[in-house]
Amino acid sequence: MEVKTVTNSPMVAEAAALPEKVDESDGSIHIDPELERKVLKKFDMLVMPQFIIIILLAYLDRSNIGNARVFGFEEDLGLVGNQFANISSFFYVTYVIFEVPWVLAVKHFGANSVAAIAIVLWSAITLGTGFVKNYGQTIAMRLLLGFAEAGIFPALVFVISTIYPRESQAKRVAVLYGASALSGAFGGLIAYGIQLMGDRHGLSAWRWLFIVEGIISMVLGAACWTTLPKTAEHAWFLNAQERQLMEDKRRKDFVYKGESKLSWADVKLAFADPMVIMAGVCLFCASIPLFGFGIFLPTIIAGLGFKSIQVNYLTIPVYIFGCLYLALMTYLSDRLRKRAIFMMSATSIVVIGYAIVIGNNITPDSKRSAAIPWFTCIGNISGVAASQVYPTFTAPRYIMGNAISMAMEISAILGAGVIWFILYRRTQEKERLIAEGVTDNGKKGDKALHFKYIY
């Protein structure tokens, strides 16, 4: 049978012009599965717990403003009208702008240095927020906090994608989301304890909330400089044989992961990929209820008639249930190797909830290092809008905010369906070419002929 090759693709000429590199994975590099499991278990035991702590700290320092509001934040600063919502919104201005640069820095400089610098920065800013005197100073601190926290979540997702096989990444990423959910429970618990403590040394309880959380974050965050690995292949806790295995894995997956150095051509591909943009739109829609819920949950509970000292501990079971449900969905997603169906089903439950009241398919690494923060950047723009959908004049039922949140979740379901269709069409096209005897479609990364999507 005649072997065919696609020759009419503009990417063929581009690929031909590239210098010769490592051949595609052909089985010549053997990976010992037992040793691989041992190595990945080390990452699970020594790296993932640190990721959990980092996300807990980030989301605590980001959302504690909602708990502070319940016991005097607005009154002490003399906030009026929509100023509290504005303070919440301004965080996302710098957060969105600096997400991509932070993750590209991780790709270039390594996870340990970048994460440590980011954590120490946002911890100092959180601590400083405990001493603000007026609206303008608070806005400035929230802008700085958004800058410092911008890349941490997508950066950790990117690091996970460089360590684990694609079929087992979802549950590790779910751990990060679970940590963000648990931060709400811990935040309520810490706020409850600090509120019981009351005023100390002339400072209100809400000020101590920022000060205490800022100090905790700074101490734990500084340790990341020595305990987080720079790259998966050079982790400090691996022996020579295990490091060689990680290096062999990288070489074996070269056609998908690409070179270890940052490729700006792949970065441009990430920004132009319709799947990445669509994923960002879905995240935008789903994040409006997420961010609005996180910041305004204490306010909503207070609006139902509960006293301020009860509000903070009543937020705890909500986040614990969310964390357990997340663990179940992501376990099934990895087990069945399906993504879109679980995206849509989980979102559907949120829609039902609001009605009662009223992605790992990106490669190579360089493209992924831009694609992950790019789609989350699009999604996190929603934080600006989410801070405005629960104005105080709609209390205590907040029908407007809940209606907007429900509509956004419905849009997220539709968007997940679009992503599924894009990946389905790409898969069908690849299968058609392979059936015709094509061995190379002239494309790289996830669009390469033999790359298989999980959707």
C-alpha positions in Angstrom: 0.0 0.0 0.0 1.3 3.4 -0.9 2.1 5.5 2.2 0.6 9.0 1.9 1.7 12.2 3.5 -0.2 15.5 3.7 1.7 17.9 1.6 -0.7 20.8 1.1 -0.6 22.0 4.7 1.2 25.3 5.3 2.6 23.7 8.5 4.6 21.2 6.4 6.9 23.8 5.2 7.3 25.2 8.7 8.0 21.8 10.1 10.5 21.1 7.4 12.4 24.3 8.2 12.8 23.3 11.9 16.1 21.8 13.0 16.1 18.1 13.5 15.2 17.1 17.1 14.4 13.9 19.0 12.3 11.5 17.0 8.7 10.8 18.0 8.0 8.3 20.6 8.5 4.9 18.9 8.9 2.6 21.9 12.7 2.7 21.8 12.7 4.4 25.2 11.5 2.0 27.8 9.7 3.3 30.9 9.6 0.9 33.8 5.9 1.1 35.0 6.7 0.1 38.5 9.4 2.6 38.9 7.2 5.3 37.3 4.4 4.5 39.9 7.0 4.9 42.7 8.3 8.2 41.3 4.8 9.6 40.9 3.9 8.5 44.4 6.8 10.6 45.6 5.4 13.6 43.9 2.0 12.9 45.4 3.5 12.7 48.9 6.0 15.6 48.7 4.7 18.1 46.1 0.9 17.8 46.1 0.5 18.6 49.8 2.5 21.8 49.2 0.2 22.7 46.3 -2.7 22.2 48.6 -1.2 24.6 51.2 -0.4 27.2 48.6 -3.9 27.2 47.2 -5.4 27.3 50.7 -3.3 30.3 51.5 -4.1 32.1 48.3 -7.8 31.7 48.5 -7.9 32.5 52.2 -6.0 35.8 51.6 -8.2 36.6 48.6 -11.7 35.9 50.0 -11.2 36.9 53.7 -12.6 40.3 52.8 -16.1 38.7 52.7 -15.7 37.5 56.3 -14.2 40.9 57.4 -17.3 42.6 56.1 -19.5 40.8 58.5 -17.8 42.3 61.6 -17.2 45.9 60.8 -14.9 46.3 57.8 -17.3 48.6 55.9 -18.2 50.7 58.9 -14.6 51.2 60.1 -13.5 52.4 56.7 -16.6 54.5 56.1 -17.5 52.7 52.9 -20.8 53.8 51.2 -22.9 52.7 48.3 -21.2 50.2 46.0 -17.7 50.7 47.3 -17.3 47.3 48.8 -18.3 45.7 45.5 -15.7 47.9 43.8 -13.0 46.8 46.2 -13.8 43.2 45.3 -13.8 43.9 41.6 -10.4 45.7 41.5 -8.6 42.6 42.7 -9.4 41.0 39.3 -8.1 43.8 37.2 -4.4 43.1 37.9 -5.2 39.4 38.5 -6.3 39.0 34.9 -3.5 41.2 33.4 -0.6 39.3 35.1 -1.8 35.7 34.9 0.0 34.8 31.7 3.3 36.5 32.6 3.5 34.6 36.0 3.0 31.2 34.4 5.5 31.9 31.6 7.9 32.8 34.4 7.3 29.4 36.0 8.2 27.8 32.6 11.4 29.9 32.3 12.7 30.2 35.9 11.1 27.2 37.7 8.2 26.6 40.0 10.1 26.9 43.3 11.5 30.5 42.8 8.4 31.9 41.2 5.9 30.4 43.7 8.0 31.5 46.7 8.3 35.1 45.4 4.5 35.3 44.7 3.5 33.9 48.1 5.8 36.2 50.1 4.5 39.2 48.1 0.8 38.5 48.6 1.4 37.6 52.2 3.0 41.0 52.9 0.1 42.7 51.0 -2.5 40.8 53.1 -0.8 41.8 56.3 -0.7 45.4 55.1 -4.4 45.3 54.4 -4.9 45.0 58.2 -3.7 48.6 58.5 -5.6 50.4 55.7 -7.4 53.6 56.8 -9.7 54.4 53.8 -11.3 53.4 50.5 -8.4 54.5 48.4 -5.8 52.6 50.4 -7.9 49.4 50.3 -8.3 49.7 46.5 -4.5 49.9 46.2 -3.9 46.9 48.3 -6.5 44.8 46.4 -4.8 45.8 43.1 -1.4 44.7 44.5 -2.9 41.4 45.8 -4.4 40.6 42.4 -0.9 41.1 40.8 0.8 38.9 43.4 -1.8 36.0 43.3 -2.4 36.2 39.5 -0.5 33.2 38.3 -0.4 30.8 41.2 -3.4 28.5 40.3 -2.7 28.1 36.5 1.0 27.8 37.3 0.4 24.8 39.6 -1.9 23.3 37.0 0.8 23.7 34.4 3.4 22.0 36.8 1.0 19.1 37.3 0.7 18.7 33.5 4.5 18.3 33.3 4.7 15.6 35.9 1.7 13.3 35.5 0.2 11.3 32.6 -2.8 13.0 31.0 -5.2 10.3 32.2 -4.4 11.0 35.8 -4.1 14.8 35.8 -7.8 15.5 36.5 -7.8 14.2 40.0 -4.6 16.2 40.8 -6.1 19.4 39.4 -9.2 18.6 41.4 -7.1 18.6 44.5 -6.3 22.2 43.8 -10.0 23.0 43.3 -10.8 21.1 46.5 -8.2 23.1 48.4 -9.8 26.3 47.1 -13.2 25.0 48.4 -11.7 24.0 51.7 -10.2 27.5 52.1 -13.8 28.7 52.4 -14.3 26.4 55.3 -11.0 27.2 56.9 -11.6 30.9 56.3 -15.0 30.7 58.1 -13.3 28.8 61.0 -10.4 31.3 61.4 -12.8 34.2 61.1 -15.0 32.7 63.8 -12.0 32.3 66.1 -10.7 35.8 65.5 -14.1 37.3 66.0 -14.3 35.6 69.4 -11.0 37.1 70.2 -12.4 40.6 69.6 -10.4 43.8 69.6 -6.8 43.6 70.7 -4.2 46.3 71.1 -6.4 48.9 69.6 -7.1 47.0 66.4 -10.5 45.7 65.3 -11.1 42.0 64.9 -11.3 42.3 61.1 -7.8 43.9 61.1 -6.4 41.0 63.0 -8.0 38.7 60.4 -5.8 40.1 57.7 -2.7 40.4 59.9 -2.9 36.8 61.2 -3.5 35.3 57.8 -0.8 37.4 56.2 1.8 36.2 58.8 0.8 32.5 58.4 1.0 32.8 54.6 4.4 34.4 54.7 6.0 31.8 57.0 4.6 28.8 55.1 5.2 30.4 51.7 8.8 31.2 52.2 9.5 27.5 52.8 8.5 26.8 49.2 11.8 28.2 48.0 13.6 25.1 49.3 10.9 22.4 49.2 9.4 22.8 45.7 11.3 21.3 42.8 12.4 23.6 40.0 11.3 21.1 37.3 10.0 17.5 37.4 13.3 16.2 36.1 15.4 17.9 38.8 13.3 17.3 41.9 15.5 17.2 45.0 13.8 14.1 46.4 14.6 11.9 43.4 17.6 9.7 43.1 19.7 9.4 40.0 17.7 6.5 38.6 14.4 8.3 39.2 15.6 11.5 37.7 16.7 9.6 34.6 13.2 8.1 34.4 11.6 11.5 34.4 14.1 12.7 31.8 13.2 9.6 29.7 9.5 10.3 30.1 10.1 13.9 28.8 12.1 12.6 25.8 9.6 9.8 25.1 6.8 12.4 25.0 8.9 15.0 23.1 6.5 15.1 20.1 3.8 16.2 22.5 5.6 18.1 25.3 8.2 19.8 23.1 11.5 21.3 24.3 12.0 22.3 27.9 12.8 25.9 26.9 10.0 28.4 26.2 8.8 28.5 22.6 7.1 31.8 21.6 5.7 30.2 18.5 3.8 27.8 20.7 2.7 30.7 22.9 1.1 32.4 19.9 -0.7 29.1 18.9 -2.2 29.0 22.4 -3.6 32.5 22.1 -5.2 31.7 18.8 -6.6 28.2 19.5 -10.4 28.4 19.4 -10.7 25.5 22.0 -8.6 27.5 24.5 -10.8 30.6 23.9 -14.0 28.6 24.2 -12.7 27.1 27.4 -12.1 30.6 28.7 -15.6 31.7 27.9 -17.0 28.6 29.7 -14.8 29.4 32.7 -16.0 33.0 32.6 -19.6 32.0 32.7 -19.1 29.4 35.5 -16.9 31.8 37.5 -19.4 34.6 37.9 -21.5 32.4 40.4 -18.3 31.0 41.8 -16.6 34.3 42.7 -19.9 36.0 43.7 -20.7 33.1 45.9 -17.3 33.1 47.6 -17.2 36.7 48.4 -20.9 37.3 49.3 -21.8 34.0 51.0 -21.3 35.5 54.5 -23.4 38.5 53.5 -26.2 36.3 52.1 -26.3 34.2 55.2 -26.4 37.3 57.3 -29.3 38.5 55.2 -31.2 35.4 56.2 -31.3 36.7 59.7 -28.3 35.0 61.4 -26.1 36.8 63.8 -22.6 37.8 62.7 -21.0 35.3 65.1 -23.0 32.5 63.5 -22.4 33.5 59.9 -18.8 32.5 59.7 -19.2 28.9 60.9 -22.3 28.4 58.8 -20.2 28.8 55.7 -18.1 25.7 56.6 -20.5 22.8 55.6 -21.2 24.4 52.3 -17.5 24.2 51.2 -17.0 20.8 52.7 -19.9 19.3 50.7 -18.6 21.1 47.5 -15.1 19.5 48.1 -16.5 16.0 48.5 -18.7 16.3 45.3 -15.7 17.6 43.4 -13.6 14.6 44.5 -16.3 12.2 43.2 -16.7 14.0 39.8 -13.0 14.1 39.0 -12.4 10.5 40.1 -15.1 9.4 37.7 -13.7 11.7 35.0 -10.2 10.1 35.2 -11.7 6.6 35.6 -13.9 6.8 32.5 -11.5 9.1 30.6 -14.3 11.6 29.9 -14.3 15.3 30.4 -17.2 17.2 28.8 -20.0 15.0 30.2 -18.8 15.7 33.8 -18.4 19.4 33.1 -22.0 19.6 31.9 -23.5 17.4 34.6 -21.7 19.3 37.5 -22.8 22.6 36.1 -26.3 21.4 35.7 -26.6 20.8 39.4 -25.5 24.3 40.1 -28.2 25.6 37.7 -30.8 23.6 39.7 -29.5 25.1 42.9 -29.9 28.6 41.7 -33.3 27.9 40.2 -34.5 26.8 43.6 -33.4 30.1 45.1 -34.9 32.1 42.3 -9.8 21.7 30.6 -5.4 18.6 29.5 -5.9 18.6 25.8 -3.1 21.2 25.1 0.4 20.4 24.1 3.4 21.0 23.9 4.6 22.4 27.2 5.3 25.9 25.8 1.8 26.1 24.4 0.3 24.7 27.6 2.2 27.2 29.7 0.4 30.0 27.8 -2.9 28.2 27.2 -3.7 27.5 30.8 -3.3 31.0 32.1 -4.8 32.4 28.9 -8.1 30.6 29.3 -8.2 31.2 33.1 -7.4 34.9 32.3 -10.5 35.0 30.2 -12.5 33.3 32.9 -11.3 35.4 35.7 -12.5 38.6 34.1 -15.8 37.4 35.5 -14.5 38.3 38.9 -15.0 42.0 38.1 -18.6 41.3 37.1 -19.3 38.9 40.0 -18.4 41.5 42.6 -21.3 43.6 41.3 -24.2 41.2 41.0 -25.1 41.1 44.7 -25.8 44.8 45.6 -27.1 45.4 49.1 -30.4 46.8 47.9 -31.4 43.3 46.7 -31.0 41.8 50.2 -32.1 39.6 51.8 -33.1 37.2 48.9 -30.6 38.5 46.3 -32.8 37.4 43.4 -30.9 39.4 40.8 -27.5 37.9 41.7 -28.9 34.4 41.8 -30.7 34.8 38.5 -27.5 36.1 36.8 -25.5 33.2 38.3 -28.1 30.7 37.0 -27.9 32.2 33.5 -24.1 32.0 33.5 -24.1 28.4 34.5 -26.5 27.5 31.7 -24.1 29.3 29.3 -21.2 27.3 30.7 -23.1 24.0 29.9 -23.6 25.2 26.3 -20.0 26.2 26.1 -18.8 22.7 27.3 -20.9 21.2 24.5 -19.1 23.4 22.0 -15.7 22.3 23.3 -16.7 18.7 23.0 -17.8 19.3 19.4 -14.5 21.0 18.5 -12.4 18.0 19.9 -14.8 15.5 18.3 -14.4 17.1 14.9 -10.6 17.2 15.2 -10.5 13.6 16.3 -12.7 12.6 13.3 -10.4 14.4 10.9 -7.3 12.7 12.3 -9.0 9.3 12.1 -10.0 10.0 8.5 -6.4 10.8 7.5 -5.0 7.8 9.3 -7.5 5.6 7.5 -6.3 7.0 4.2 -2.7 6.0 5.1 -1.5 9.4 6.0 1.5 9.3 8.4 2.0 13.0 9.1 -0.5 15.9 8.8 2.3 18.5 9.2 1.0 19.8 12.5 2.6 19.9 15.9 1.5 19.5 19.5 -2.1 18.5 20.2 -3.0 19.0 16.6 -0.4 16.4 15.5 -1.9 13.4 13.7 -1.3 10.8 16.5 -2.2 13.0 19.5 -5.4 11.7 21.1 -7.8 14.0 22.9 -9.5 13.1 26.1 -13.0 14.6 25.8 
